[in-house]
Amino acid sequence: MQRTFITRTVYYLEPCIKSLGAIYLIYAIFAVIWRFVGGLVSSFVNSFTVFVVFLILILCTQSMFRKFTPIPNHLSARIISLLNRFSLWHLVVMGLAIRLVWGMATETAVVSDGLSYFNHAKNMVLHGYYGFDGGESEAHWPPGYPLILSPFMMLFGANTLAVQALNFILFLVTLLGVWKLSKFYYGETIAKMAIVLLIFWPNYIYLINMSAKETVILTFISWFAYFYFTFSETNRYHYAFITGLILGIMTLVQPSIAVIAAAAVITHFVSTRRLMPSVALSVIIIVGVIVTVSPWTVRNYLLLGSPVAVSYNGGDVFYRANNANAIPGYNAPDPNSPTYHLAPLEKRAKSYELGIQWIKEHPMDFLNLAYGKGLLYLGNDDTTLWQFFEKDENSRRSIVYYALHLISNFYWIMILIFLLYGIYLSKAELDSFDHFVALAFIMMGLVEFVFEAGARHHIPLYPLMAIACAKTLLSDHKLVEDR
């Protein structure tokens, strides 16, 4: 009876993942297009109406798209031939050179959230406490990024050189993780293609001079996936435990990233069609997370006298993103808010209470707000570029800025199109990696719908998207090697 139930559950779950992944990618493609043309037509037509028409059009013409391959066979053969001329180290040196040129041509941008994290790391190194300037120890911000940045500040000083050094190391570790993951799962040719997609990814190039926690999550997410799929193939549970340890590190950087564990567990359930091993996987991952996070949790308890796993600002962010005056993007703290003057822990509890209450009382307003958050989250891939030009209004109107802006978003929409083809429009069956990428994309998007949305929040998905796109571009030519 249980086996029949599981079989039926998987039978319905697989097409659900495929359909939801496809709808989400169509939504992402629409978001990019709307960003460019929405200002011209928004006064005449509602964006949601246009999206529904766009979605129906794609779904109704899927059979036509399936007659095409992403790139012509002769071009694919040339790409393969070109890839075979380069080793991994050639590609690594190329990626480093590109980023070194950008790093020398631009100033390091330490702004917005990146500035707060930078200052927290500086205070740990120079003054021995984790907190805001001139303050005292607290747990307002997640500590992961400052903890990782602080050793580089010890080596290079509490300046932007430490940020650059960290980013170059993270870039190298990311490429190694992507190489091992894609080579393990698809073979060397796909691995090289994935590396190429990453090293030429415009927004990833801009990130080399940015103080941003997303650079850390981007690096560790590739290793999280590598150890998860290694466990999935070998069924050795120490790999699952390592997966949990890595997720714990990412959780210290950004607590909401923990939702990606659900993507791994669901993927495992679909691929194995067995419930108890999937439950065991989830338990082991949770244990790994606890091992990594618990020292900081104990620190918070000793400091605050109350259990705070990572940080206590989540409630405030949640309420500011879900109230009658909220907008899809950043909502500044409001002095007139009923939670503004409360103590941190009381503020956290009250903020969650008021935010949930507002959602229950205004479900349609919440859905409308969530739709707008999704457009912001997926609609552009040049947030880091904007932050380089943030200080100078005139520079944001220059030809150089607009050219880089167009290049970034053209690259982004092409990645999304290739993903859509691979997940929905091609004739190929989805494998476990496709399921994982689709679920990771969906899970992280659900967080954006509920909390504060920002385009930079999709950056951690770059490694997974690069591998999935590489597979889509070359798998039709039977280059997915036997594992």
Residue pairs with C-beta under 8 A, 6 or more apart in sequence:
2 275
6 273
6 274
6 275
7 273
10 269
10 270
10 273
13 266
13 269
13 270
14 270
14 430
14 435
17 266
17 270
17 430
17 435
17 438
17 439
18 423
18 424
18 430
18 438
19 424
20 438
20 442
21 423
21 424
21 437
21 438
21 439
21 441
21 442
22 420
22 423
22 424
23 55
24 438
24 441
24 442
24 445
25 416
25 419
25 420
25 423
25 424
25 441
26 54
26 55
26 58
26 420
27 51
27 55
27 374
27 378
28 378
28 416
29 413
29 416
29 417
29 420
30 50
30 51
30 54
30 55
31 374
31 375
31 376
31 377
31 378
31 379
32 378
32 379
32 380
32 381
32 409
32 412
32 413
32 416
33 54
33 413
34 47
34 50
34 51
34 375
34 379
35 375
35 379
35 380
35 409
36 409
38 47
41 50
47 375
48 371
62 424
62 425
65 421
65 425
66 425
66 426
66 427
69 76
69 476
70 418
70 421
70 472
70 473
70 476
71 79
71 473
73 477
76 473
76 474
76 476
76 477
77 477
79 193
79 473
79 474
80 189
80 474
80 477
80 479
83 189
83 192
83 193
83 196
84 189
86 94
86 192
88 175
88 179
88 191
88 192
88 195
91 175
91 192
91 195
91 196
91 199
92 172
92 175
92 195
94 199
95 171
95 175
95 195
95 198
95 199
96 168
96 171
96 172
98 199
98 200
98 205
99 168
99 171
99 205
99 208
102 205
102 206
102 208
102 209
103 164
103 208
103 209
106 209
106 388
107 160
107 209
107 388
108 160
108 163
108 164
108 209
108 210
108 211
109 209
109 210
109 211
109 384
109 387
109 388
109 390
110 118
110 160
110 163
110 211
111 211
111 387
111 390
112 387
113 212
113 213
114 210
114 211
114 212
114 213
114 387
115 211
116 132
116 141
117 141
117 145
117 146
117 149
117 211
117 213
118 146
118 149
118 163
118 211
119 132
119 133
120 130
120 131
120 132
120 141
120 143
120 146
121 145
121 146
121 147
121 149
121 150
121 153
121 158
122 153
122 158
123 129
123 130
123 131
123 132
123 133
124 130
124 146
124 147
124 150
125 150
125 153
125 154
125 158
126 158
129 136
129 137
130 137
130 138
130 139
130 143
130 146
131 137
131 138
131 140
132 138
132 140
137 303
138 303
138 344
139 300
139 303
139 304
139 308
139 310
139 311
139 312
139 344
140 311
140 312
140 313
140 344
141 311
141 313
142 213
142 252
142 253
142 254
142 255
142 310
142 311
143 252
143 296
143 310
143 311
144 213
144 216
144 249
144 250
144 251
144 252
144 253
144 254
145 213
145 216
145 253
147 252
148 166
148 216
148 253
149 162
149 163
149 166
149 211
152 162
152 163
152 165
152 166
153 159
153 162
155 162
155 165
156 162
156 165
160 211
163 209
163 210
163 211
164 208
164 209
166 215
167 207
167 208
167 209
167 210
167 215
168 208
170 215
170 216
170 218
170 219
171 208
173 219
173 223
174 198
174 218
174 219
174 222
174 463
175 195
175 198
175 199
177 219
177 222
177 223
177 226
177 463
178 191
178 194
178 195
178 198
178 222
178 463
178 466
178 467
179 191
179 194
179 195
180 226
181 222
181 223
181 225
181 226
181 229
181 463
181 467
182 190
182 191
182 194
182 467
182 470
183 190
183 191
184 226
184 229
184 230
184 233
184 483
185 229
185 433
185 467
185 483
186 433
186 467
186 470
186 471
186 475
186 480
186 481
186 483
187 479
187 480
187 481
187 482
187 483
188 481
189 474
189 479
189 481
190 467
190 470
190 471
190 474
190 475
190 479
190 480
190 481
191 470
193 470
193 473
193 474
194 463
194 466
194 467
194 469
194 470
195 466
196 470
197 415
197 466
197 469
197 470
198 204
198 462
198 463
198 466
200 411
201 411
201 462
201 466
202 381
202 382
202 385
202 404
202 407
202 408
202 411
203 381
203 382
203 383
203 384
203 385
203 408
203 411
203 412
203 459
204 459
204 462
206 382
206 384
206 385
206 388
206 408
207 214
207 215
207 384
207 459
209 388
210 384
210 387
212 384
212 456
212 459
213 253
213 254
214 456
214 457
214 459
214 460
215 459
216 250
216 253
217 250
217 253
217 254
217 257
217 459
217 460
218 459
218 460
218 462
218 463
220 246
220 249
220 250
220 253
221 250
221 257
221 260
221 460
221 461
221 463
221 464
222 463
222 464
223 246
224 243
224 246
224 247
224 250
224 260
224 264
225 436
225 463
225 464
227 239
227 240
227 242
227 243
227 246
228 239
228 240
228 243
228 264
228 268
228 436
229 432
229 433
229 436
230 236
230 239
231 237
231 239
231 240
231 243
231 281
232 267
232 268
232 271
232 432
233 483
235 277
237 280
237 284
240 280
240 281
240 284
240 285
240 288
241 284
241 287
241 288
242 288
243 264
243 284
243 285
243 288
244 284
244 285
244 286
244 287
244 288
244 289
244 291
244 292
245 288
245 289
245 291
245 292
246 288
247 257
247 258
247 260
247 261
247 285
247 288
247 289
247 292
248 288
248 289
248 290
248 291
248 292
248 293
249 292
250 257
250 258
250 260
251 257
251 258
251 289
251 292
251 293
251 310
252 292
252 293
252 296
252 310
255 309
255 310
255 311
255 314
256 314
256 444
256 447
256 451
257 444
257 460
258 289
259 443
259 444
259 446
259 447
260 440
260 443
260 444
261 282
261 285
261 286
261 289
262 439
262 443
263 436
263 439
263 440
263 442
263 443
264 281
264 285
264 436
265 278
265 281
265 282
265 285
266 278
266 435
266 439
267 432
267 435
267 436
267 439
268 277
268 278
268 281
269 275
269 278
270 432
270 435
271 432
271 435
272 278
293 309
293 310
296 310
297 307
297 308
297 309
297 310
300 307
300 308
300 309
300 310
301 307
301 308
304 312
304 344
304 345
306 345
308 345
312 344
312 345
312 347
312 348
313 348
314 348
314 352
314 451
315 347
315 348
315 349
315 350
315 351
315 352
315 355
316 333
316 339
316 347
316 348
316 351
317 451
317 452
318 351
318 352
318 355
318 450
318 451
319 337
319 339
319 350
319 351
319 352
319 354
319 355
319 358
320 326
320 331
320 332
320 333
320 334
320 337
320 351
320 452
321 331
321 355
321 369
321 373
321 450
321 451
321 452
321 453
322 355
322 358
322 359
322 366
322 369
322 450
323 354
323 355
323 358
324 358
324 362
324 365
325 331
325 334
326 369
327 372
328 369
328 372
328 373
328 375
328 376
328 453
329 373
329 376
329 452
329 453
329 454
330 452
330 454
331 452
333 340
334 340
338 350
338 354
339 347
339 350
339 351
339 354
342 350
358 366
359 366
370 449
370 450
372 453
373 448
373 449
373 453
374 445
374 448
374 449
374 453
376 453
376 454
376 455
377 445
377 448
377 453
377 454
377 455
377 457
377 458
378 445
378 455
378 458
379 455
380 408
380 409
380 412
380 455
381 408
381 409
381 411
381 412
381 455
381 458
382 404
382 405
382 408
382 409
382 455
383 454
383 455
383 456
384 456
385 401
385 404
385 405
385 408
386 396
389 395
389 396
389 401
390 396
395 401
415 465
415 466
415 469
418 469
418 472
418 473
419 437
419 465
419 468
419 469
419 472
421 472
422 428
422 434
422 468
422 469
422 471
422 472
422 475
423 430
423 434
423 437
423 438
423 468
426 472
426 476
428 475
428 476
430 438
433 467
433 468
433 471
434 468
436 464
437 461
437 464
437 465
437 467
437 468
440 461
440 464
441 461
444 457
444 458
444 460
444 461
448 454
448 457
471 480
474 480
